[in-house]
């Protein structure tokens, strides 16, 4: 299948998905999420593929949600974010291991996509942030829950309430990522890691992933459901619409 916003390839028993909107710093729109969910599900159902890799280009992983698309849906109550959440959940629930290779900015939904993967390898230029509050909204794709579980309350609160992005070194020290890799070596290292994982029996891989997630995700689904409702309240407010217009006007 051909995709407009991602590049999909298979190398032996690895499925590789690359964000491909460099002109928009890989800003995530609905179509990109639809393609991501479909590609991940196809790999999940492909018996020859055992591990997935998700990556951006060297400059950017994904620099947030597509503001232009949100503005184009200003007549909709939740700006179409509720539909995007459906596809995000589909990606986040694939059964095979997913390795994120993060370089450059992983902001907003970009950070949340990385958080939904099983292992995060980060280049030394990576930055992780949740700037949604500056627009009068909150993270809408799991960050309030996943960051709190990964970092603890204090660091998650600072990251979400202040909008300050974490460096790769900070993210490693806080336990958010597995390793820091020099940028030129990131993809090769992600491939090596994925290949080592793929050397294990597939049924054991799936069982191990499910067991770890069972421990990690106790009450996570309830928390994410609360986050989605809270974010929709913010998205429906006039203050968010005004902030969105002001942001777009300042970035023309």
C-alpha positions as CSV (number, residue, x, y, z in Angstrom):
1,X,0.0,0.0,0.0
2,X,1.2,3.5,-0.8
3,X,1.2,6.1,1.9
4,X,1.4,9.9,1.6
5,X,2.7,10.8,5.1
6,X,4.9,7.8,6.1
7,X,7.4,5.5,4.5
8,X,7.0,1.8,5.2
9,X,9.5,-0.9,4.5
10,X,10.4,-4.4,5.6
11,X,13.9,-5.6,6.2
12,X,13.9,-9.3,6.9
13,X,11.8,-9.7,10.0
14,X,11.7,-6.0,10.9
15,X,8.9,-3.5,9.9
16,X,10.1,0.1,9.6
17,X,7.8,3.1,9.7
18,X,9.3,6.6,9.0
19,X,7.4,9.8,9.4
20,X,7.6,11.6,6.0
21,X,6.3,15.2,6.4
22,X,9.6,17.0,6.5
23,X,8.1,20.2,5.2
24,X,5.9,20.3,8.3
25,X,8.6,19.0,10.7
26,X,6.5,15.8,10.7
27,X,3.6,17.5,12.3
28,X,0.9,14.9,12.9
29,X,-2.4,15.2,11.1
30,X,-5.4,12.8,10.9
31,X,-4.2,11.2,7.7
32,X,-0.8,10.5,9.1
33,X,-2.3,8.8,12.2
34,X,-4.6,6.7,10.0
35,X,-1.7,5.6,7.9
36,X,0.4,4.8,11.0
37,X,-2.3,2.7,12.5
38,X,-2.9,0.8,9.3
39,X,0.8,0.2,8.7
40,X,1.4,-1.0,12.3
41,X,-1.6,-3.3,12.2
42,X,-0.5,-4.8,8.9
43,X,2.9,-5.5,10.4
44,X,1.2,-6.9,13.5
45,X,-0.6,-9.4,11.3
46,X,2.4,-10.3,9.1
47,X,3.9,-13.5,10.3
48,X,7.4,-12.7,9.0
49,X,7.6,-9.4,10.9
50,X,8.6,-9.7,14.6
51,X,9.6,-6.1,15.6
52,X,8.6,-2.6,14.5
53,X,10.7,0.5,14.4
54,X,9.2,4.0,14.4
55,X,11.4,6.9,13.4
56,X,11.5,10.4,12.0
57,X,14.3,12.0,10.0
58,X,17.6,13.1,11.6
59,X,16.2,16.6,12.2
60,X,12.8,15.8,13.7
61,X,10.8,12.9,15.1
62,X,7.4,14.7,15.2
63,X,7.1,18.3,16.2
64,X,3.5,18.1,17.5
65,X,0.0,18.2,16.0
66,X,-0.7,19.9,12.7
67,X,-2.0,23.3,13.8
68,X,-3.2,24.1,10.2
69,X,-5.4,21.1,10.2
70,X,-6.9,22.0,13.6
71,X,-7.7,25.5,12.3
72,X,-9.4,23.9,9.3
73,X,-11.7,22.0,11.6
74,X,-12.6,24.9,13.9
75,X,-16.3,24.3,13.2
76,X,-16.1,20.9,14.8
77,X,-16.6,20.6,18.6
78,X,-13.3,18.9,19.3
79,X,-11.4,20.0,16.2
80,X,-11.3,16.3,15.0
81,X,-9.0,15.3,17.9
82,X,-11.5,12.7,19.1
83,X,-11.2,11.0,15.7
84,X,-7.4,11.2,16.0
85,X,-7.5,9.5,19.4
86,X,-9.2,6.5,17.9
87,X,-6.3,5.9,15.5
88,X,-3.7,6.7,18.1
89,X,-5.2,3.9,20.3
90,X,-5.1,1.5,17.4
91,X,-1.3,2.1,17.0
92,X,-0.7,2.0,20.7
93,X,-2.3,-1.5,21.0
94,X,-0.2,-3.5,18.5
95,X,1.0,-6.7,20.0
96,X,4.5,-6.9,18.6
97,X,7.4,-4.9,20.2
98,X,7.8,-1.4,18.9
99,X,11.2,0.5,19.1
100,X,11.1,4.3,18.7
101,X,14.2,5.9,17.3
102,X,13.8,9.6,18.3
103,X,15.9,12.4,16.9
104,X,15.3,16.1,17.2
105,X,11.9,17.3,18.5
106,X,9.3,14.9,19.9
107,X,6.7,17.4,21.0
108,X,3.0,17.1,22.0
109,X,1.6,14.1,20.1
110,X,5.1,13.4,18.8
111,X,6.2,12.8,22.4
112,X,3.1,10.8,23.1
113,X,3.7,8.5,20.1
114,X,7.2,7.8,21.4
115,X,5.8,7.1,24.9
116,X,3.3,4.6,23.4
117,X,6.3,2.5,22.0
118,X,7.9,-0.2,24.1
119,X,11.5,1.0,23.9
120,X,12.8,4.5,23.2
121,X,16.3,5.1,21.8
122,X,17.1,8.8,21.6
123,X,19.7,10.7,19.6
124,X,21.8,13.2,21.5
125,X,19.8,16.0,19.8
126,X,16.4,14.7,21.0
127,X,14.0,16.9,22.9
128,X,10.8,15.7,24.6
129,X,8.1,18.1,25.5
130,X,4.3,18.7,26.0
131,X,3.5,22.3,25.2
132,X,-0.3,22.0,24.9
133,X,-1.0,24.2,27.9
134,X,0.4,27.2,26.0
135,X,-2.6,26.8,23.7
136,X,-5.1,26.4,26.5
137,X,-5.5,22.7,26.2
138,X,-3.9,19.6,27.8
139,X,-2.1,16.6,26.3
140,X,-4.8,14.5,24.5
141,X,-3.0,11.2,23.6
142,X,-1.9,9.7,27.0
143,X,0.9,11.9,28.2
144,X,-0.7,12.9,31.6
145,X,-0.8,9.1,32.4
146,X,2.2,7.7,30.6
147,X,4.6,10.5,31.7
148,X,3.4,10.2,35.3
149,X,4.0,6.5,35.3
150,X,7.4,6.9,33.6
151,X,8.8,9.9,35.5
152,X,6.7,10.2,38.7
153,X,4.4,13.1,39.7
154,X,7.0,15.9,40.2
155,X,8.8,15.6,36.8
156,X,5.6,14.9,34.9
157,X,3.9,18.0,36.5
158,X,6.8,20.2,35.6
159,X,7.0,19.0,32.1
160,X,3.3,19.3,31.4
161,X,2.5,22.5,33.4
162,X,5.6,24.5,32.3
163,X,5.9,23.1,28.8
164,X,9.7,22.9,29.2
165,X,11.2,20.2,26.9
166,X,13.6,17.6,28.3
167,X,16.9,17.0,26.8
168,X,18.0,13.5,25.9
169,X,20.3,13.4,28.9
170,X,17.5,14.5,31.2
171,X,15.2,11.9,29.7
172,X,17.7,9.2,30.2
173,X,18.4,10.2,33.8
174,X,14.7,10.2,34.5
175,X,14.2,6.8,33.0
176,X,12.0,7.9,30.1
177,X,14.3,6.5,27.4
178,X,16.5,3.4,27.3
179,X,19.7,4.8,25.8
180,X,21.2,7.9,24.2
181,X,22.9,7.2,20.9
182,X,25.0,9.6,18.7
183,X,22.7,10.9,16.0
184,X,24.7,9.4,13.1
185,X,24.4,5.9,14.7
186,X,20.7,6.1,15.8
187,X,19.1,4.1,13.1
188,X,21.9,1.5,13.0
189,X,21.6,1.1,16.8
190,X,17.8,0.8,16.5
191,X,18.2,-1.8,13.9
192,X,20.7,-3.8,16.0
193,X,18.4,-3.6,19.0
194,X,15.3,-4.7,17.0
195,X,17.3,-7.5,15.4
196,X,18.3,-8.8,18.8
197,X,14.7,-8.7,20.0
198,X,13.6,-10.4,16.8
199,X,15.9,-13.3,17.5
200,X,13.5,-14.4,20.3
201,X,10.5,-16.6,19.7
202,X,7.5,-14.5,18.6
203,X,5.0,-16.1,21.0
204,X,7.4,-15.3,23.9
205,X,7.9,-11.8,22.7
206,X,4.2,-11.1,22.7
207,X,3.7,-12.7,26.0
208,X,6.6,-10.8,27.6
209,X,5.3,-7.5,26.2
210,X,1.8,-8.2,27.5
211,X,3.1,-9.1,30.9
212,X,5.1,-5.9,31.3
213,X,2.3,-3.8,30.0
214,X,-0.1,-5.5,32.4
215,X,2.1,-4.3,35.3
216,X,2.6,-0.9,33.8
217,X,-0.9,-0.2,32.6
218,X,-2.9,-1.1,35.7
219,X,-5.6,1.6,35.7
220,X,-3.9,3.3,32.7
221,X,-6.9,2.9,30.4
222,X,-9.1,4.6,33.0
223,X,-6.7,7.4,33.3
224,X,-6.4,7.9,29.6
225,X,-10.2,7.9,29.3
226,X,-10.3,10.7,31.9
227,X,-7.6,12.6,30.0
228,X,-9.5,12.4,26.7
229,X,-12.6,13.8,28.3
230,X,-10.7,16.6,30.1
231,X,-8.9,17.5,26.9
232,X,-12.2,17.6,25.0
233,X,-13.5,20.1,27.5
234,X,-10.5,22.3,26.8
235,X,-10.8,21.9,23.0
236,X,-14.4,23.0,23.2
237,X,-13.7,26.2,25.0
238,X,-13.5,29.6,23.3
239,X,-10.1,30.3,24.9
240,X,-8.5,27.4,23.0
241,X,-9.9,28.7,19.7
242,X,-8.5,32.1,20.4
243,X,-5.1,30.7,21.4
244,X,-5.0,28.6,18.3
245,X,-5.7,31.6,16.0
246,X,-3.1,33.7,17.8
247,X,-0.5,30.9,17.5
248,X,-1.1,30.4,13.8
249,X,-1.0,34.2,13.2
250,X,2.4,34.4,15.0
251,X,3.9,31.6,12.9
252,X,2.9,32.6,9.3
